[in-house]
Amino acid sequence: MHYKRFPLGALWTNGYLFWDDDREAFFVDPGGDAAEVLTFVNEQGLKLRKVLLTHGHLDHFAGLHSLEPVVGNEIYVGHGDAARLRNPAQALQDLLGIQCEPITDFQELREGDILHVGGITIQVMETPGHTEGGVCYLIEDADEKLLASGDTLFAQSVGRTDLEGGDQAVLEASLRRLAALPDNLSVLPGHGPETSIGEERKRNPYWPR
């Protein structure tokens, strides 16, 4: 499995492009204009099949319109955040100062859903708390696994819960789910540096005890 991080948008949200050895690709969280992503895709001869969102805040999907012509309705978000795509005013539009047209043609995900892109398998884990419909993606290609955690889990921190749809107790329950994952699992957060489950178990002050 191959991947490349693209910091996009006003908040430099981590977007991630994944692809397999056959160059079948998908993108997670286009937080701003994705022109450089498309340039890379074309230069590398990748076949972009899907766009996945970890949650429905605009700093994670404001670049969708630049990828939509390539992937069509192969856009995926947790069912609890679907309304935010349809109505960006519910997606922190005013707070973030980001304008975006509604996204209406997409797919809703639920716990345990499995997606496939080439040889890569993507398992959906519902991890609400930062938003009602937040999800993490457990991504696997052969014997390699990693977790795209969005704003559920950061290196030595977690997503804030003081915004509309946030709930600290619910986020803590989601973190307890992540605590069951193996220490050697790499974690790709929505903001900040990469980490691992083991590092967060040792160093994250918000980790379940």
SESE-817222 format. One record per residue (C-alpha): residue number from 1; residue in three letters; y negated, x negated, z negated. Coordinates in Angstrom, 1 decimal. Layout:
residues N
<site NUM, "Ala", <Y, X, Z>>
...
This chain:
residues 209
<site 1, "Met", <0.0, 0.0, 0.0>>
<site 2, "His", <-3.5, -1.2, 0.9>>
<site 3, "Tyr", <-6.8, 0.0, -0.5>>
<site 4, "Lys", <-10.5, -0.9, -0.3>>
<site 5, "Arg", <-13.2, 0.3, -2.7>>
<site 6, "Phe", <-16.5, 1.6, -1.2>>
<site 7, "Pro", <-19.3, 2.2, -3.7>>
<site 8, "Leu", <-21.2, 5.1, -2.2>>
<site 9, "Gly", <-24.2, 7.3, -3.0>>
<site 10, "Ala", <-27.1, 7.1, -5.4>>
<site 11, "Leu", <-24.8, 6.4, -8.4>>
<site 12, "Trp", <-22.6, 3.9, -6.5>>
<site 13, "Thr", <-19.6, 6.1, -7.1>>
<site 14, "Asn", <-16.3, 4.4, -6.4>>
<site 15, "Gly", <-14.7, 5.8, -3.2>>
<site 16, "Tyr", <-11.3, 4.4, -2.3>>
<site 17, "Leu", <-9.7, 4.2, 1.1>>
<site 18, "Phe", <-5.9, 3.9, 1.0>>
<site 19, "Trp", <-3.5, 3.1, 3.9>>
<site 20, "Asp", <0.1, 2.2, 4.5>>
<site 21, "Asp", <1.7, -0.4, 6.8>>
<site 22, "Asp", <1.6, 2.1, 9.7>>
<site 23, "Arg", <-2.2, 2.5, 9.2>>
<site 24, "Glu", <-2.0, 6.1, 8.0>>
<site 25, "Ala", <-4.9, 6.6, 5.6>>
<site 26, "Phe", <-6.7, 8.8, 3.2>>
<site 27, "Phe", <-10.0, 8.6, 1.2>>
<site 28, "Val", <-10.7, 9.6, -2.4>>
<site 29, "Asp", <-14.2, 10.6, -3.5>>
<site 30, "Pro", <-16.9, 10.1, -0.8>>
<site 31, "Gly", <-19.9, 10.1, -3.0>>
<site 32, "Gly", <-22.5, 9.4, -0.3>>
<site 33, "Asp", <-22.9, 8.8, 3.4>>
<site 34, "Ala", <-19.5, 7.4, 4.6>>
<site 35, "Ala", <-20.7, 5.6, 7.8>>
<site 36, "Glu", <-19.4, 2.3, 6.6>>
<site 37, "Val", <-16.1, 3.9, 5.8>>
<site 38, "Leu", <-15.8, 5.2, 9.3>>
<site 39, "Thr", <-16.8, 1.8, 10.7>>
<site 40, "Phe", <-14.0, 0.1, 8.7>>
<site 41, "Val", <-11.5, 2.8, 9.7>>
<site 42, "Asn", <-12.3, 2.3, 13.4>>
<site 43, "Glu", <-12.4, -1.5, 13.2>>
<site 44, "Gln", <-9.0, -1.6, 11.5>>
<site 45, "Gly", <-7.4, 1.0, 13.7>>
<site 46, "Leu", <-6.7, 3.3, 10.7>>
<site 47, "Lys", <-5.8, 7.0, 11.1>>
<site 48, "Leu", <-7.7, 8.9, 8.5>>
<site 49, "Arg", <-5.7, 12.0, 7.6>>
<site 50, "Lys", <-7.1, 13.5, 4.4>>
<site 51, "Val", <-9.9, 13.4, 1.9>>
<site 52, "Leu", <-9.1, 13.9, -1.8>>
<site 53, "Leu", <-11.6, 14.7, -4.5>>
<site 54, "Thr", <-11.1, 14.0, -8.2>>
<site 55, "His", <-13.6, 16.7, -9.2>>
<site 56, "Gly", <-16.5, 18.8, -8.0>>
<site 57, "His", <-19.6, 16.8, -8.9>>
<site 58, "Leu", <-21.9, 16.0, -5.9>>
<site 59, "Asp", <-21.8, 12.3, -6.7>>
<site 60, "His", <-18.1, 12.4, -5.7>>
<site 61, "Phe", <-18.3, 14.6, -2.6>>
<site 62, "Ala", <-21.8, 14.3, -1.1>>
<site 63, "Gly", <-20.4, 12.3, 1.8>>
<site 64, "Leu", <-17.8, 14.9, 2.8>>
<site 65, "His", <-19.8, 16.1, 5.8>>
<site 66, "Ser", <-19.6, 12.7, 7.4>>
<site 67, "Leu", <-15.8, 12.7, 7.1>>
<site 68, "Glu", <-15.2, 16.4, 7.8>>
<site 69, "Pro", <-15.2, 15.9, 11.6>>
<site 70, "Val", <-12.4, 13.4, 11.3>>
<site 71, "Val", <-10.1, 15.2, 8.8>>
<site 72, "Gly", <-11.0, 18.9, 9.5>>
<site 73, "Asn", <-9.8, 21.1, 6.6>>
<site 74, "Glu", <-7.6, 18.3, 5.1>>
<site 75, "Ile", <-9.9, 18.2, 2.2>>
<site 76, "Tyr", <-8.4, 18.7, -1.3>>
<site 77, "Val", <-9.9, 19.5, -4.7>>
<site 78, "Gly", <-8.5, 20.9, -8.0>>
<site 79, "His", <-8.6, 24.7, -8.0>>
<site 80, "Gly", <-10.9, 24.8, -11.0>>
<site 81, "Asp", <-13.7, 23.0, -9.1>>
<site 82, "Ala", <-13.4, 24.9, -5.8>>
<site 83, "Ala", <-16.5, 27.0, -6.6>>
<site 84, "Arg", <-18.6, 23.8, -6.9>>
<site 85, "Leu", <-17.9, 22.8, -3.3>>
<site 86, "Arg", <-18.7, 26.3, -2.0>>
<site 87, "Asn", <-22.0, 26.3, -4.1>>
<site 88, "Pro", <-23.4, 22.8, -4.6>>
<site 89, "Ala", <-26.0, 24.2, -7.0>>
<site 90, "Gln", <-23.1, 24.3, -9.5>>
<site 91, "Ala", <-22.2, 20.7, -8.7>>
<site 92, "Leu", <-25.2, 19.0, -10.5>>
<site 93, "Gln", <-27.4, 19.3, -7.4>>
<site 94, "Asp", <-30.7, 19.5, -9.3>>
<site 95, "Leu", <-29.7, 16.9, -12.0>>
<site 96, "Leu", <-28.6, 14.4, -9.4>>
<site 97, "Gly", <-31.3, 15.1, -6.9>>
<site 98, "Ile", <-28.7, 15.2, -4.1>>
<site 99, "Gln", <-28.8, 17.9, -1.4>>
<site 100, "Cys", <-25.6, 19.0, 0.3>>
<site 101, "Glu", <-24.5, 21.9, 2.5>>
<site 102, "Pro", <-21.7, 24.0, 1.1>>
<site 103, "Ile", <-18.1, 23.0, 1.9>>
<site 104, "Thr", <-16.0, 26.0, 2.7>>
<site 105, "Asp", <-12.9, 24.9, 4.6>>
<site 106, "Phe", <-10.7, 23.0, 2.2>>
<site 107, "Gln", <-7.4, 23.1, 0.2>>
<site 108, "Glu", <-7.1, 23.8, -3.6>>
<site 109, "Leu", <-4.7, 21.7, -5.7>>
<site 110, "Arg", <-2.7, 22.5, -8.8>>
<site 111, "Glu", <-0.6, 20.5, -11.3>>
<site 112, "Gly", <2.4, 18.9, -9.8>>
<site 113, "Asp", <1.4, 19.3, -6.1>>
<site 114, "Ile", <2.6, 16.5, -3.9>>
<site 115, "Leu", <0.8, 15.3, -0.8>>
<site 116, "His", <2.0, 12.8, 1.7>>
<site 117, "Val", <0.1, 10.4, 4.0>>
<site 118, "Gly", <2.4, 8.3, 6.0>>
<site 119, "Gly", <4.7, 6.5, 3.5>>
<site 120, "Ile", <2.3, 7.2, 0.6>>
<site 121, "Thr", <3.1, 9.9, -1.9>>
<site 122, "Ile", <0.3, 11.4, -4.0>>
<site 123, "Gln", <1.1, 13.5, -7.1>>
<site 124, "Val", <-1.6, 15.7, -8.6>>
<site 125, "Met", <-2.2, 15.6, -12.4>>
<site 126, "Glu", <-4.6, 18.2, -13.7>>
<site 127, "Thr", <-6.9, 16.4, -16.2>>
<site 128, "Pro", <-9.8, 18.7, -17.0>>
<site 129, "Gly", <-12.4, 18.0, -19.6>>
<site 130, "His", <-15.2, 16.3, -17.6>>
<site 131, "Thr", <-15.0, 19.4, -15.3>>
<site 132, "Glu", <-12.8, 22.4, -15.3>>
<site 133, "Gly", <-10.9, 21.3, -12.2>>
<site 134, "Gly", <-10.7, 17.5, -12.7>>
<site 135, "Val", <-7.6, 15.9, -11.4>>
<site 136, "Cys", <-6.1, 12.4, -11.3>>
<site 137, "Tyr", <-3.9, 11.2, -8.4>>
<site 138, "Leu", <-0.8, 9.2, -9.1>>
<site 139, "Ile", <-0.4, 7.3, -5.8>>
<site 140, "Glu", <2.9, 5.6, -4.8>>
<site 141, "Asp", <4.1, 3.6, -1.9>>
<site 142, "Ala", <7.6, 2.1, -2.2>>
<site 143, "Asp", <7.6, 0.3, -5.6>>
<site 144, "Glu", <3.8, 0.2, -6.0>>
<site 145, "Lys", <2.0, 2.8, -8.1>>
<site 146, "Leu", <-1.6, 3.3, -9.2>>
<site 147, "Leu", <-3.8, 6.0, -10.6>>
<site 148, "Ala", <-7.1, 7.2, -9.2>>
<site 149, "Ser", <-8.7, 8.6, -12.3>>
<site 150, "Gly", <-12.1, 9.9, -11.1>>
<site 151, "Asp", <-14.3, 10.5, -14.1>>
<site 152, "Thr", <-11.5, 11.3, -16.5>>
<site 153, "Leu", <-11.0, 7.6, -17.5>>
<site 154, "Phe", <-13.1, 4.5, -17.1>>
<site 155, "Ala", <-12.7, 1.0, -18.3>>
<site 156, "Gln", <-13.3, 1.3, -22.1>>
<site 157, "Ser", <-14.9, 4.7, -21.7>>
<site 158, "Val", <-14.3, 8.3, -20.5>>
<site 159, "Gly", <-16.2, 10.9, -18.6>>
<site 160, "Arg", <-19.0, 12.8, -20.3>>
<site 161, "Thr", <-18.4, 16.3, -21.5>>
<site 162, "Asp", <-22.0, 17.5, -22.2>>
<site 163, "Leu", <-22.5, 18.9, -18.7>>
<site 164, "Glu", <-21.6, 22.4, -17.5>>
<site 165, "Gly", <-17.9, 22.8, -17.5>>
<site 166, "Gly", <-17.3, 19.8, -19.8>>
<site 167, "Asp", <-15.1, 20.2, -23.0>>
<site 168, "Gln", <-14.4, 17.3, -25.3>>
<site 169, "Ala", <-11.2, 18.8, -26.8>>
<site 170, "Val", <-9.8, 19.5, -23.3>>
<site 171, "Leu", <-10.7, 16.0, -22.2>>
<site 172, "Glu", <-8.8, 14.6, -25.2>>
<site 173, "Ala", <-5.8, 16.6, -24.2>>
<site 174, "Ser", <-6.0, 15.1, -20.7>>
<site 175, "Leu", <-6.2, 11.6, -22.2>>
<site 176, "Arg", <-3.1, 12.3, -24.2>>
<site 177, "Arg", <-1.3, 13.1, -20.9>>
<site 178, "Leu", <-2.5, 9.8, -19.4>>
<site 179, "Ala", <-1.3, 8.0, -22.6>>
<site 180, "Ala", <2.3, 8.8, -21.6>>
<site 181, "Leu", <1.9, 6.7, -18.4>>
<site 182, "Pro", <3.2, 3.1, -18.4>>
<site 183, "Asp", <1.0, 0.2, -19.5>>
<site 184, "Asn", <1.3, -1.7, -16.2>>
<site 185, "Leu", <-0.1, 1.2, -14.2>>
<site 186, "Ser", <-3.3, 0.1, -12.4>>
<site 187, "Val", <-6.2, 2.6, -12.8>>
<site 188, "Leu", <-9.0, 3.0, -10.2>>
<site 189, "Pro", <-11.9, 4.9, -11.9>>
<site 190, "Gly", <-14.7, 6.8, -10.4>>
<site 191, "His", <-17.3, 4.4, -11.7>>
<site 192, "Gly", <-17.1, 0.8, -12.9>>
<site 193, "Pro", <-14.3, -1.8, -12.7>>
<site 194, "Glu", <-10.6, -1.3, -12.3>>
<site 195, "Thr", <-8.4, -1.4, -15.3>>
<site 196, "Ser", <-4.9, -0.4, -16.4>>
<site 197, "Ile", <-3.3, 2.0, -18.8>>
<site 198, "Gly", <-2.3, -0.9, -21.1>>
<site 199, "Glu", <-5.8, -2.3, -21.2>>
<site 200, "Glu", <-7.2, 1.2, -22.1>>
<site 201, "Arg", <-4.5, 1.7, -24.8>>
<site 202, "Lys", <-5.7, -1.6, -26.4>>
<site 203, "Arg", <-9.5, -1.5, -25.9>>
<site 204, "Asn", <-10.7, 2.0, -25.2>>
<site 205, "Pro", <-12.4, 3.6, -28.3>>
<site 206, "Tyr", <-11.7, 7.1, -26.9>>
<site 207, "Trp", <-8.0, 6.5, -26.4>>
<site 208, "Pro", <-5.7, 8.9, -28.3>>
<site 209, "Arg", <-4.4, 7.4, -31.5>>
